[in-house]
Amino acid sequence: KKTKRTNPSGQKPIGMSAAPTGEKDWNHSNGLSYDPVLDIIAISLCNPGEVIFVDHSTTTAEAAGHSGGKHGRGGDILYRVGNPAVSRRGGRTEQTLFSQHSPQIIRDAPGEGNLLLFNNGRAPDRQWSTVEEHKLPEKLGIHEPGPLPAAQPVWEFGPSQGKSGSFYCTHISACQRLPNGNTLICQGPLAIVIEVTPKGEEVWRYVSPVCSTESMVIFARQGGQRIAPAGCSFSLFRATKYGREFEGFKGRALEPQRYLE
C-alpha cells in the first residue's frame, strides 16, 4: 500500500513557526508584472525567496504541459533567481533574495531588459534591504545541468547593516526605474519614498503624512513628528511615478493646487 507523502523533500523549517495562514500561503506570492516584449510574467514568491518567470503566451492546455507557447516550454518555469536550494540546485547559503517584492523587467529606461526588484531582507539571515538590478539571460527557458549561477546584481542601492544609509523594510515596499535613469524607492513600513541617481545620490524624498484605521485618519506635516496611536501605522505598499504623457492624464488639466498636508 502506497502512502502519500505530504512533504517529499523532507525539509523542515529551522527556528520558525507555521505562518498564520498555514499551508495555503506557503509561497505568499506578493507581486507580479507582465513584460509585453518577451510576453512573460515575473512572479515574486516571498517565502521561498525566489522570482520565477513563466510564459504568458500559452493556452490553458499548453500551460498544463511542458511544450508550446512562444518560449516552447509550456507551463514550465523559464527562469528563476534568488534561492537555488528550492530547485535542489544549490545550498541554503547561496540564497540571495529574502522576502523580496516588486519584480519587473525594465522597459523604456536605462537598464532595458534587466530585472529590477526590492530585496527586503529577513532576520536573522539579512537584516537590511536593497534595491537590485539583475541582468537576465539572453534566452529564457534553457536550463543547463548543474548548479544555478549566482545572482550578481549589476546595480544595487542599500548599504549593509550597520553602515551609513542602511535601511531595513521587513515587508511590503517597491521600486521603479525612471526614464531619466534614477530609481524610485518605496520603503514600505517606513512610509518613505525616495528617488536616487545611478550613483546612489538621493535627490528627492517624500514622507507619507497619513495614518488611517477603520475609525480615524491622522495627518502629520512634512518635517513634523509622526505619532501613531495603537492599531495605526504609517506605511505604503508601493509608490509609482507617472510622467505627463501618461495615458490616464489625457484630457485632464495638470495644474498645481493646494497642499495636501
RAWO-V380103 format. One record per run of one state. SS is the DSSP state (2 for helix, 1 for strand, 0 for the rest). FROM is the first residue (numbers start at 1). LEN is the number of residues. If there is no record, write none. Layout:
{{SS	FROM	LEN} {SS	FROM	LEN}}
This chain:
{{0	1	21} {2	22	4} {0	26	3} {1	29	7} {0	36	4} {1	40	6} {0	46	4} {1	50	6} {0	56	4} {2	60	4} {0	64	15} {1	79	3} {0	82	10} {2	92	3} {0	95	6} {1	101	5} {0	106	9} {1	115	5} {0	120	2} {1	122	1} {0	123	3} {1	126	1} {0	127	3} {1	130	5} {0	135	20} {1	155	3} {0	158	16} {1	174	4} {0	178	5} {1	183	5} {2	188	3} {0	191	1} {1	192	5} {0	197	5} {1	202	6} {0	208	2} {1	210	3} {0	213	4} {1	217	3} {0	220	27} {2	247	3} {0	250	12}}
